[in-house]
Each structure stands twice: as C-alpha cells, then as structure tokens.
Amino acid sequence: MRALLIPLALAGLCQTAHAGDISSAYTDLDWKKDCVTYAQAGQNDGDWANLVCSGYRGYPVLIGYDDARESVYYGFPSDDMTAVWESFTGFNGSGPKVEWRIETNGDVAIPFAAIHRRSVSHPDDDKSTDVLIVAKVAQPEEHQGCTVGLVLATGNPQANDQARKLADEKAKTFVCGKDKREVIGDVPPFGRVDN
C-alpha cells in the first residue's frame, strides 16, 4: 500500500509544478546605462523627461519624470505612452533594482508583476520613506499596466514578502483604472491621473 501512495504523491507534485511555477528575476535600472530619453523639456519648458529602459527579456520599463517625481510603467504601453501618470505627491525616485514576478509554464516564462522600491521625500525634513510599488506588467496583447499596491518598506521587515504575496494574488486579475489598489502600512500620498 505504501509503495502505491508514493508514486501517487509524486504524480500530484509533478502536476502542481506544471500548473505554473512562480519565481523572481531581478534587473538593474540605471538611467545613464539602461535608458534612452525619447522626449524632454525644451528651454524654459520646465523639468520633465520621458525615458524607455531595458527591463526583463524585452519587457521595457518606461519612466516619466516631472519636477523630481517619477511615474514608472512596466511592460508594453498602448500607442499613447503618456496616458496615465501614477506617482507620489512628494518628491520621489526609483531604486536601482526591479524584481519581476515570473510565471513559468513549460518553456514559456511571462513576467506578470514588478516590485520596485521608491524613496519618497518628506516636505518638512531631510528624511525619506521607502515604499515597494507592486505593479501589473502590461503584456504585448493587452497594454494594461498599473500600480496594484503599495507596501511600506521603512521599518517593515516583512515588506518584501508582503509585496510578493500581493503581486502573486492580485496582479494577473487586477483591472487598471477600476480596481482599488491595496495599501499596506502608512505610505505617503499616491495618485493616478488619466490624461
């Protein structure tokens, strides 16, 4: 009887593995090395720029910079790449690493979420707050990318695990512009502007 149960248990494990393994991959994000500026402010036109950066295996990262604030988009945008602005109201900047949550089925590995640290300045002092942005990665056929959730990272030793759990449970089915972002911790004000 025991000999029969072991192969059945192993068969169950094999089926689970083929249902879609989820793992992480990491890419660097350095404006000077990994990005190309495709639009920027002219003289006396403010302080803004739009950049496209290398991401995970052909999936780009787009950065909209305006007055020391960043809106970051992961994946393939629609034809109008400036349609949505998502950022903190305070001055902020992106961290140098992006964690991509990848679902693998056989030989196909698709990034469905990105986790990216942002540092947000306090207006009253020199301190800053770190927040993990959890974003849905826009796929080539649907162009739906947006922020799924925000996780306070400063003083939170569970932040990375919380961000991965949020990504794995919400990102694939999240409807951008309709579903409400999940917020874990007391994060600085964050908003979305549809142009």
Helices and strands as residue ranges (DSSP letters): H 2-18, E 21-28, H 31-34, E 35-40, E 48-56, E 59-66, E 69-74, E 84-88, E 92-105, E 108-121, E 128-136, E 146-152, H 159-170, G 171-173, E 182-184, E 190-194
